[in-house]
Amino acid sequence: MESFRPSGLSIEQAASTFAALGSEQRLAVLRTLVRAGPEGLSIGQIGQRAGVTGSTLTHHMKILTQSGLVRQDKRGRSIICVADFDATRALSDYLLQQCCADADQPHKDHADD
């Protein structure tokens, strides 16, 4: 899986990053980290809140980290996982950057873009 690059996101990079979210459990983990904010959570806290534990959580964290959507920071003896908000926002912006480009009338939320 290719790592996320915020500037100049290609369709291949976007597809690869979206693939990392192609699991209900990974999506739940990312949403849990987004809810936690910039302080992040330990692996144990993620497991409790997202309902994913053990080797399954380790596997999902590896994929999310490799995709660039999650960072892991060592703080003392703990590894704290944090959602990369810039990468997550850029991925959603990728979908919306040309919103309504082929429509006769722009969508009301993107009329001024």
C-alpha positions as CSV (number, residue, x, y, z in Angstrom):
1,M,0.0,0.0,0.0
2,E,1.4,3.4,-1.0
3,S,1.8,6.0,1.7
4,F,-0.3,9.1,1.5
5,R,1.2,12.3,0.1
6,P,-1.0,15.4,0.8
7,S,0.0,17.5,-2.2
8,G,-0.9,16.4,-5.7
9,L,-2.9,13.3,-4.7
10,S,-3.1,11.1,-7.8
11,I,-6.0,8.7,-8.4
12,E,-3.7,5.8,-7.6
13,Q,-2.7,7.3,-4.3
14,A,-6.3,8.1,-3.5
15,A,-7.4,4.5,-4.4
16,S,-4.7,3.0,-2.2
17,T,-5.6,5.2,0.7
18,F,-9.3,4.5,0.4
19,A,-8.4,0.8,0.3
20,A,-7.0,1.2,3.8
21,L,-10.6,2.1,4.8
22,G,-12.1,-0.8,3.1
23,S,-12.8,-2.6,6.3
24,E,-15.5,-1.8,8.9
25,Q,-13.0,-2.4,11.7
26,R,-10.4,0.0,10.2
27,L,-13.0,2.6,9.6
28,A,-14.1,2.2,13.2
29,V,-10.5,2.6,14.4
30,L,-9.9,5.7,12.3
31,R,-13.2,7.3,13.5
32,T,-12.3,6.5,17.1
33,L,-9.0,8.3,16.6
34,V,-10.6,11.2,15.0
35,R,-13.0,11.5,17.9
36,A,-10.1,11.3,20.3
37,G,-8.5,14.4,18.8
38,P,-4.8,15.4,18.5
39,E,-3.9,13.7,21.8
40,G,-4.6,10.3,20.3
41,L,-5.0,7.0,22.2
42,S,-3.0,4.1,23.3
43,I,-3.5,0.7,21.5
44,G,-5.5,-0.5,24.6
45,Q,-7.8,2.5,24.6
46,I,-8.4,2.1,20.8
47,G,-9.3,-1.5,21.3
48,Q,-11.8,-0.7,24.1
49,R,-13.4,2.1,22.3
50,A,-13.5,0.6,18.8
51,G,-14.2,-3.0,19.9
52,V,-11.2,-4.4,18.0
53,T,-8.4,-6.1,20.0
54,G,-5.3,-8.2,19.8
55,S,-3.6,-9.2,16.6
56,T,-6.6,-8.0,14.6
57,L,-6.1,-4.5,15.9
58,T,-2.3,-4.7,15.3
59,H,-3.0,-5.8,11.7
60,H,-5.4,-2.9,11.1
61,M,-3.1,-0.3,12.8
62,K,-0.3,-1.4,10.5
63,I,-2.5,-0.8,7.4
64,L,-3.7,2.5,8.6
65,T,-0.2,3.6,9.5
66,Q,1.2,2.5,6.2
67,S,-1.5,4.5,4.4
68,G,-0.6,7.6,6.2
69,L,-4.0,8.1,7.9
70,V,-2.6,7.3,11.3
71,R,0.7,8.2,13.1
72,Q,2.2,6.3,15.9
73,D,4.2,8.3,18.5
74,K,6.2,6.9,21.3
75,R,5.5,8.6,24.6
76,G,7.5,7.1,27.4
77,R,6.7,3.4,27.4
78,S,3.5,3.8,25.4
79,I,2.8,4.0,21.7
80,I,0.1,6.6,21.1
81,C,-1.8,6.5,17.8
82,V,-3.1,9.7,16.3
83,A,-5.3,10.3,13.3
84,D,-3.4,12.4,10.7
85,F,-6.1,15.0,10.2
86,D,-4.4,16.6,7.2
87,A,-4.2,13.3,5.4
88,T,-7.8,12.5,6.3
89,R,-9.0,15.9,5.2
90,A,-7.0,15.8,1.9
91,L,-8.6,12.4,1.1
92,S,-12.1,13.7,1.6
93,D,-11.2,16.9,-0.4
94,Y,-10.0,14.7,-3.2
95,L,-13.6,13.5,-3.6
96,L,-15.1,17.0,-3.3
97,Q,-12.6,19.1,-5.2
98,Q,-14.5,18.9,-8.4
99,C,-17.9,18.7,-6.9
100,C,-20.6,19.4,-9.4
101,A,-18.1,20.3,-12.2
102,D,-20.3,18.6,-14.8
103,A,-23.6,19.7,-13.4
104,D,-25.8,22.4,-14.9
105,Q,-26.1,24.0,-11.5
106,P,-23.5,23.9,-8.7
107,H,-24.5,22.2,-5.4
108,K,-25.7,24.8,-2.9
109,D,-22.8,24.1,-0.6
110,H,-20.2,24.6,-3.4
111,A,-21.7,27.5,-5.3
112,D,-18.9,29.9,-4.3
113,D,-16.0,27.5,-5.0
